[in-house]
Amino acid sequence: MGDRAALEAYSTLVAWLRSNHLDWVADQIEDEVALGKVKSERIQVGQFEAQSRAPELPLSTTKEIQTPVERKTSRSGSEFLARAEYTEQEQFDIALGAIEAVVLGAVKIQDSLLSALGPTASIHFVPGETGEIAHSFQSSDLNTQRVKIDELSKHLELLREDVRNAD
């Protein structure tokens, strides 16, 4: 899979979101990529007994020989969270996943609502501040959207395949 192809596809998807007035989705994707991912790292730290750090080792005394007392060292590790950059493929996957969730998912949600309410239902979203209808849809609206969403879904799948197969 080509890193360059994944990066170009990522940039294309973000630009597509902006050209379709979905700047808030593009901003969230770019923020996520800029933050990077969290990974766990283990750092090994040597711990020595306090006496072994003394400049002179204590001596054990026997009648015949005086030898230094051996001090065992132990190693312990501490786990820390670290930040890592997303790979180009991961950046592409984040953008693709966001488009599938927001754009494709929105139509699926609307479809589910209308099928639960009935074919003649009409749904209106009214913000409390103004009392004016901000968004409205009915079953006939979804027929047109389904065709566009199916087409977009096919294009996204082709893009996914192209990125996977790029060298």
Protein Blocks (a to p, Z undefined) as FASTA:
>chain_A
ZZklmmmmmmmmmmmmmmnopmmmmmmmmmmmmnopadddddddddddfklmpmbdcddd
dfkbccddddddddddddddddddddfklmmmmmmmmmmmmmmmmmmmmmmmmmmnopkb
ccddddfklopafbdcdfklmmmmmmmmmmmmmmmmmmmmmmmmpZZ
